[in-house]
Amino acid sequence: MGYVCLHCGKKFKELGHGFIRCQYCGYRVLAKERAPIAREISTN
């Protein structure tokens, strides 16, 4: 699983060494990519 930039929407696998910003636009707000598995919720 990688990271997604919340500004430009680009996806990338790793962060740089000590840098917490997008490799493409330099934005500092990143989100972890979600797993593509749908979860089942009980309605009982």
MIDO-459779 format. One record per residue: x, y, z of N, C-alpha, C, O in turn; residue number from 0; residue in one letter. Coordinates in nm, 2 decimals. Example, Ala and Ser with C-alpha at 12.3 -4.5 7.8 and 13.67 -1.06 7.14 Angstrom:
BEGIN
<nx:1.32 ny:-0.57 nz:0.78 cax:1.23 cay:-0.45 caz:0.78 cx:1.32 cy:-0.33 cz:0.78 ox:1.42 oy:-0.33 oz:0.85 num:0 residu:A> $
<nx:1.28 ny:-0.22 nz:0.71 cax:1.37 cay:-0.11 caz:0.71 cx:1.29 cy:0.00 cz:0.79 ox:1.34 oy:0.11 oz:0.80 num:1 residu:S> $
END
This chain:
BEGIN
<nx:0.08 ny:-0.12 nz:0.00 cax:0.00 cay:0.00 caz:0.00 cx:0.09 cy:0.12 cz:0.00 ox:0.19 oy:0.13 oz:0.06 num:0 residu:M> $
<nx:0.04 ny:0.22 nz:-0.07 cax:0.12 cay:0.35 caz:-0.08 cx:0.05 cy:0.47 cz:-0.02 ox:-0.03 oy:0.45 oz:0.07 num:1 residu:G> $
<nx:0.08 ny:0.58 nz:-0.08 cax:0.03 cay:0.71 caz:-0.03 cx:-0.04 cy:0.78 cz:-0.14 ox:0.00 oy:0.76 oz:-0.26 num:2 residu:Y> $
<nx:-0.13 ny:0.87 nz:-0.11 cax:-0.20 cay:0.95 caz:-0.21 cx:-0.19 cy:1.09 cz:-0.17 ox:-0.22 oy:1.13 oz:-0.05 num:3 residu:V> $
<nx:-0.16 ny:1.18 nz:-0.26 cax:-0.15 cay:1.32 caz:-0.23 cx:-0.29 cy:1.38 cz:-0.23 ox:-0.37 oy:1.35 oz:-0.33 num:4 residu:C> $
<nx:-0.34 ny:1.45 nz:-0.13 cax:-0.47 cay:1.51 caz:-0.13 cx:-0.49 cy:1.63 cz:-0.22 ox:-0.60 oy:1.68 oz:-0.23 num:5 residu:L> $
<nx:-0.38 ny:1.68 nz:-0.27 cax:-0.38 cay:1.80 caz:-0.35 cx:-0.39 cy:1.77 cz:-0.50 ox:-0.48 oy:1.81 oz:-0.57 num:6 residu:H> $
<nx:-0.30 ny:1.69 nz:-0.55 cax:-0.29 cay:1.65 caz:-0.69 cx:-0.35 cy:1.51 cz:-0.72 ox:-0.38 oy:1.49 oz:-0.84 num:7 residu:C> $
<nx:-0.37 ny:1.43 nz:-0.62 cax:-0.43 cay:1.30 caz:-0.64 cx:-0.33 cy:1.19 cz:-0.69 ox:-0.37 oy:1.08 oz:-0.72 num:8 residu:G> $
<nx:-0.20 ny:1.22 nz:-0.70 cax:-0.10 cay:1.12 caz:-0.75 cx:-0.08 cy:1.02 cz:-0.64 ox:-0.08 oy:1.05 oz:-0.53 num:9 residu:K> $
<nx:-0.05 ny:0.90 nz:-0.69 cax:-0.02 cay:0.79 caz:-0.60 cx:0.13 cy:0.75 cz:-0.61 ox:0.19 oy:0.76 oz:-0.72 num:10 residu:K> $
<nx:0.19 ny:0.72 nz:-0.49 cax:0.33 cay:0.67 caz:-0.49 cx:0.35 cy:0.58 cz:-0.38 ox:0.28 oy:0.58 oz:-0.28 num:11 residu:F> $
<nx:0.45 ny:0.49 nz:-0.39 cax:0.48 cay:0.38 caz:-0.30 cx:0.55 cy:0.43 cz:-0.17 ox:0.51 oy:0.39 oz:-0.06 num:12 residu:K> $
<nx:0.66 ny:0.51 nz:-0.19 cax:0.74 cay:0.54 caz:-0.07 cx:0.75 cy:0.69 cz:-0.05 ox:0.73 oy:0.77 oz:-0.14 num:13 residu:E> $
<nx:0.78 ny:0.72 nz:0.07 cax:0.82 cay:0.86 caz:0.10 cx:0.97 cy:0.88 cz:0.09 ox:1.04 oy:0.78 oz:0.10 num:14 residu:L> $
<nx:1.02 ny:1.00 nz:0.06 cax:1.16 cay:1.02 caz:0.06 cx:1.22 cy:1.00 cz:0.20 ox:1.15 oy:0.99 oz:0.29 num:15 residu:G> $
<nx:1.35 ny:1.01 nz:0.20 cax:1.42 cay:1.00 caz:0.33 cx:1.41 cy:1.12 cz:0.41 ox:1.47 oy:1.22 oz:0.39 num:16 residu:H> $
<nx:1.31 ny:1.11 nz:0.51 cax:1.29 cay:1.22 caz:0.60 cx:1.20 cy:1.33 cz:0.55 ox:1.17 oy:1.42 oz:0.62 num:17 residu:G> $
<nx:1.15 ny:1.32 nz:0.43 cax:1.06 cay:1.42 caz:0.37 cx:0.92 cy:1.37 cz:0.37 ox:0.89 oy:1.25 oz:0.33 num:18 residu:F> $
<nx:0.83 ny:1.45 nz:0.42 cax:0.69 cay:1.41 caz:0.43 cx:0.61 cy:1.51 cz:0.34 ox:0.54 oy:1.60 oz:0.39 num:19 residu:I> $
<nx:0.63 ny:1.49 nz:0.21 cax:0.56 cay:1.57 caz:0.11 cx:0.55 cy:1.50 cz:-0.02 ox:0.62 oy:1.41 oz:-0.05 num:20 residu:R> $
<nx:0.46 ny:1.55 nz:-0.11 cax:0.43 cay:1.48 caz:-0.24 cx:0.55 cy:1.50 cz:-0.32 ox:0.62 oy:1.60 oz:-0.33 num:21 residu:C> $
<nx:0.59 ny:1.39 nz:-0.39 cax:0.71 cay:1.39 caz:-0.48 cx:0.68 cy:1.47 cz:-0.61 ox:0.77 oy:1.51 oz:-0.68 num:22 residu:Q> $
<nx:0.55 ny:1.50 nz:-0.64 cax:0.52 cay:1.57 caz:-0.76 cx:0.49 cy:1.72 cz:-0.75 ox:0.54 oy:1.80 oz:-0.82 num:23 residu:Y> $
<nx:0.40 ny:1.75 nz:-0.65 cax:0.36 cay:1.89 caz:-0.63 cx:0.42 cy:1.96 cz:-0.50 ox:0.41 oy:2.08 oz:-0.49 num:24 residu:C> $
<nx:0.47 ny:1.88 nz:-0.41 cax:0.53 cay:1.93 caz:-0.29 cx:0.43 cy:1.96 cz:-0.18 ox:0.47 oy:2.01 oz:-0.07 num:25 residu:G> $
<nx:0.31 ny:1.92 nz:-0.20 cax:0.20 cay:1.93 caz:-0.09 cx:0.24 cy:1.85 cz:0.03 ox:0.29 oy:1.74 oz:0.01 num:26 residu:Y> $
<nx:0.20 ny:1.89 nz:0.15 cax:0.25 cay:1.82 caz:0.27 cx:0.14 cy:1.73 cz:0.33 ox:0.16 oy:1.67 oz:0.44 num:27 residu:R> $
<nx:0.02 ny:1.73 nz:0.27 cax:-0.09 cay:1.65 caz:0.33 cx:-0.11 cy:1.52 cz:0.25 ox:-0.15 oy:1.53 oz:0.13 num:28 residu:V> $
<nx:-0.08 ny:1.41 nz:0.31 cax:-0.08 cay:1.28 caz:0.24 cx:-0.18 cy:1.19 cz:0.31 ox:-0.20 oy:1.20 oz:0.43 num:29 residu:L> $
<nx:-0.23 ny:1.09 nz:0.24 cax:-0.32 cay:0.99 caz:0.30 cx:-0.27 cy:0.85 cz:0.26 ox:-0.22 oy:0.84 oz:0.15 num:30 residu:A> $
<nx:-0.29 ny:0.76 nz:0.35 cax:-0.26 cay:0.62 caz:0.32 cx:-0.36 cy:0.57 cz:0.22 ox:-0.48 oy:0.59 oz:0.24 num:31 residu:K> $
<nx:-0.31 ny:0.49 nz:0.12 cax:-0.41 cay:0.43 caz:0.03 cx:-0.49 cy:0.32 cz:0.09 ox:-0.43 oy:0.24 oz:0.17 num:32 residu:E> $
<nx:-0.61 ny:0.32 nz:0.07 cax:-0.70 cay:0.22 caz:0.13 cx:-0.69 cy:0.08 cz:0.05 ox:-0.66 oy:0.08 oz:-0.07 num:33 residu:R> $
<nx:-0.71 ny:-0.02 nz:0.12 cax:-0.72 cay:-0.16 caz:0.06 cx:-0.84 cy:-0.17 cz:-0.03 ox:-0.94 oy:-0.12 oz:0.00 num:34 residu:A> $
<nx:-0.83 ny:-0.24 nz:-0.15 cax:-0.94 cay:-0.25 caz:-0.24 cx:-1.04 cy:-0.35 cz:-0.20 ox:-1.13 oy:-0.38 oz:-0.28 num:35 residu:P> $
<nx:-1.03 ny:-0.41 nz:-0.08 cax:-1.12 cay:-0.51 caz:-0.03 cx:-1.25 cy:-0.45 cz:0.03 ox:-1.23 oy:-0.36 oz:0.12 num:36 residu:I> $
<nx:-1.36 ny:-0.49 nz:-0.02 cax:-1.49 cay:-0.44 caz:0.05 cx:-1.51 cy:-0.52 cz:0.17 ox:-1.49 oy:-0.64 oz:0.18 num:37 residu:A> $
<nx:-1.56 ny:-0.45 nz:0.28 cax:-1.58 cay:-0.52 caz:0.40 cx:-1.73 cy:-0.55 cz:0.42 ox:-1.82 oy:-0.47 oz:0.38 num:38 residu:R> $
<nx:-1.76 ny:-0.66 nz:0.49 cax:-1.89 cay:-0.70 caz:0.51 cx:-1.94 cy:-0.66 cz:0.65 ox:-1.87 oy:-0.69 oz:0.75 num:39 residu:E> $
<nx:-2.05 ny:-0.60 nz:0.66 cax:-2.10 cay:-0.55 caz:0.79 cx:-2.23 cy:-0.62 cz:0.83 ox:-2.32 oy:-0.63 oz:0.74 num:40 residu:I> $
<nx:-2.24 ny:-0.67 nz:0.95 cax:-2.35 cay:-0.73 caz:0.99 cx:-2.46 cy:-0.63 cz:1.03 ox:-2.43 oy:-0.53 oz:1.09 num:41 residu:S> $
<nx:-2.59 ny:-0.66 nz:0.99 cax:-2.70 cay:-0.57 caz:1.03 cx:-2.79 cy:-0.63 cz:1.13 ox:-2.91 oy:-0.59 oz:1.15 num:42 residu:T> $
<nx:-2.74 ny:-0.72 nz:1.21 cax:-2.82 cay:-0.78 caz:1.32 cx:-2.84 cy:-0.69 cz:1.44 ox:-2.90 oy:-0.73 oz:1.54 num:43 residu:N> $
END
